[in-house]
Amino acid sequence: MTVRHLRGERMLLAHLERLHEEQRQHYRRTDMTEKHRLQFDLLCKAVQDPDLATVLNTYEMEISQTQLKQYLFANALYGNLLHAYRMGTVDLEEALGHMRGICQSAIFREYWEATEHHRESLPSDSQERLLARHVDEIVARANDENDQWWVA
C-alpha cells in the first residue's frame, strides 16, 4: 500500500465516523422528541381528567384541583421550553427571555417554588439544572419586583 492510499483510507474512515456520529445524534434527538411528545400527551390527559391528575400531585402541600391543573400546565410550559433548549432550537439567552415572560405569572412562580424539591436530584452538570438555576433567579427577581415587567 502506498502512503497516498493509506491517507485516503484514513480520510474515508474519519468521514464514516463523522457520519456515524451525526446519525447517532439524529436518533438521540428523535428519541428525545418522542419522549417529550409522550410526556406532553400524558400531561394533557391529566389536565383533562382529575382522577389522572392526582397521580401527578407530588407537591408537598395541599392544593386544589384548579391549582393542580394550573401547575400541570405550568409544567408543560416549562417542559416545552426545556425541550427546545435541549434540542438547540433556542439558545440559553432566548430560553431565558421566554422564561422572563412566563415568570411574570404569579401562578407559574408558585408552581416553581412548589417543585423546588423536584429539581434537587438533577445532575449538577445537566442542561435542565443549568436552566433551572437561571429560572430560580428570574423567579426571585420577579417576586421582588411585584409582577412588574423587567428585562435583564
Secondary structure, DSSP 8 states (H G I E B T S, - for coil): --HHHHHHHHHHHHHHHHHHHHHHHHHHHHHHHHHHHHHHHHHHHHHH-HHHHGGG---SS---HHHHHHHHHHHHHHHHHHHHHHHTSS-HHHHHHHHHHHTT-HHHHHHHHHTHHHHTTS-TTSHHHHHHHHHHHHHHHHHHTTT-----
